[in-house]
Amino acid sequence: MDLYKIVPKGSLEHDLRKIDRLHIPRILDAIENLAENPFPIQSRKMKGAESSYRLQVGDYREIYQVDTEKKVIIIYHVRHRKEAYKRQNGDLTSANSRLKEKRTICKCYALLLACKR
């Protein structure tokens, strides 16, 4: 089985600096293991996203995206479970939410135009 390439985003380093040093080795091991198996038992697909997943590592969650064609895993965040799903500017879940909002607005606008005709 081919290994996936792990691509950490800049926010990952920032997130790791906030985490207690005792938890870092376990989190890094989980990230390295994703290269062999990007869909471990502890991972769950995120709602509203096509290829985004979360991985539970103790009280922390790794938010990542898998591109199976290119064999690439992009690690976006590692955060405490209380903060992992909060909207952050520029993160994956926010981008997906904004895209859905734009689609809804476009559909509403199209309906409005159709009613005026």
Secondary structure, 3 states (H helix, E strand, C coil): CCCCEEEECHHHHHHHHHCCCCCHHHHHHHHHHHCCCCCCCCEEECCCCCCEEEEEECCEEEEEEEECCCCEEEEEEEEECCCCCCCCCCCHHHHHHHHHHHHHHHHHHHHHHHHHC
